[in-house]
């Protein structure tokens, strides 16, 4: 495949020109509780020692791919909001919930309580920090990183900057310790919605500043696990030293290096096929499968919204896969990385989320904007959503989503790394898929839903029009058991039904979740998968229906799907460029 070279466009607003940014790669060459009256399994919460507050074969393509970033504009922020999610009330933090252990765990998910809360102002950026790729760092960096984590672990347990207090931020925000202020016992959840990216960006921001303060180095920058590039598709070596402060024994022993991370969780044992699957997944979730900003970022989550309105493509794809792939199956609930309540106890979590945050940066500014004409979310309910964190001085601060929109204004950037997935579009599929598979005729969608997805299901779905239309596949009323790892992949007109291979035009996308606990233990959501490019790569011009295949990657039940339909893409196409004057 020919290398893709895009011009270095200049961004508007405060983002510098592309040519000045370290993100741009060179040409690539690589090889392969009292407030909770109902019974729950609880994680005990205390507050500073006080009592509870209540609660291919395409192998040849793996040699010499390249990519550059396109450009998009900065988001402009409205000044006011109607119903954004408010910061949690720490004095009403209750018992978070653990999964499947049948016993309480002696951890503290609730932070220390202080009376003073300061609205945080990002300090002036004197020098932009560069977050390095974890597989490329020097021995000096590894020493400094371990020293910082070791000092964090030695802080008094009641210090909000200590290792377990920082780890428990994720537990409190993600496993039911907080309620939405003013909304009764409705859980506050920062996953599976448009809060996902800004919350985790702030989380890493303060974590990084705390580590820098502990070693008296304000330039210290967290590493990122470069799992989207074949050179980084194993657990970074520095995390595998049992004597290191960044080591965690609760990891899947079968997935330690040299195992290649399986972003599709297909179970394929061919490393080259896994790499090819991974690059296809990245292309699909970053470029091919989104028609709007919320398709990538996550669905709206406002004051009073039930949990899980809908995860974006990146969250439910590569993000979730890495959590589950690293989590230890020897543990009752996939601890550490494989469960929300315990994920922050593995230092690898912050390295993983560094790359997740990098995906948001790439999406915002550097990927071709033609795929999604408007990448901005200007809704004030998004921009004015609030979170609470302790900063490097142990001061409780309040932050908003709108202040996290620019990583450069927050003082950090990412090392320049190739994007081999940027031009990894699946090869065209010319043959029309047969309606009958393995002796079973595919039923029409309206006759089979709702259904429990505990096996492969194939259904016929009518298109809105003949030809290569601009359409979306909507999978709606997905009701899930939140305590389980659940995942299913979606294929359209799959020719060969080889579900271990994703590097083909038929692959449309995925839904997946990391196990966590909610008050109700169930959540209902929907996802949208853009079909426009998929149609372009397939022979669908004369088709009135398409064959959709749903492939569960989990074992057993846990997912009920209410229906599937195809709709016209409501997103307006970008205005054509003005004709050049003669």
Secondary structure, DSSP 4 states (H G I P E B T S, - for coil): -PPP----PBPSTTSPBGGG-TT----------TT--S---EE---BTTBPPS-----GGGGSS--------PPPP--S--SSPPPPP-GGG---EE--S-SS-B----SPP--S--EE--PPP-SS-EEEPBGGG--HHHHHHHHHHHHHHHHS-TTSTTSHHHHHHHHHHHHTTS-BPTTSTTPBP--SSSTHHHHHHHHHHHHHHHHHHHHTT-TT----B--TTSGGG-S--GGGG-TTSTT--S-S-GGGSTTPPP-TT------HHHHHHHHHHHHHIIIIIS-SSHHHHH-----TTPPS-S---HHIIIIIHHHHHHHS-TTSTT-TTTTBTTTGGGSTHHHHHHHHHHHHHHHHHHTS-TTSSS------HHHHT-EEEEE-TTS-EEEEEGGGGS-TTTTTEEE-----GGGG-PPPPB-SPPPSEETTEEPEEGGGT-SEE-SS-EEEEEE-SSSSS--EEEEEEEEEEETTS-EEEEEEES-SS--TT---STTEEEEEEE-B---SSSEEEEEEEEE-HHHHHTB--TT-SEEEEEEEE-SSS--EEEEEEEEEE--SPPPPPPPPPP-
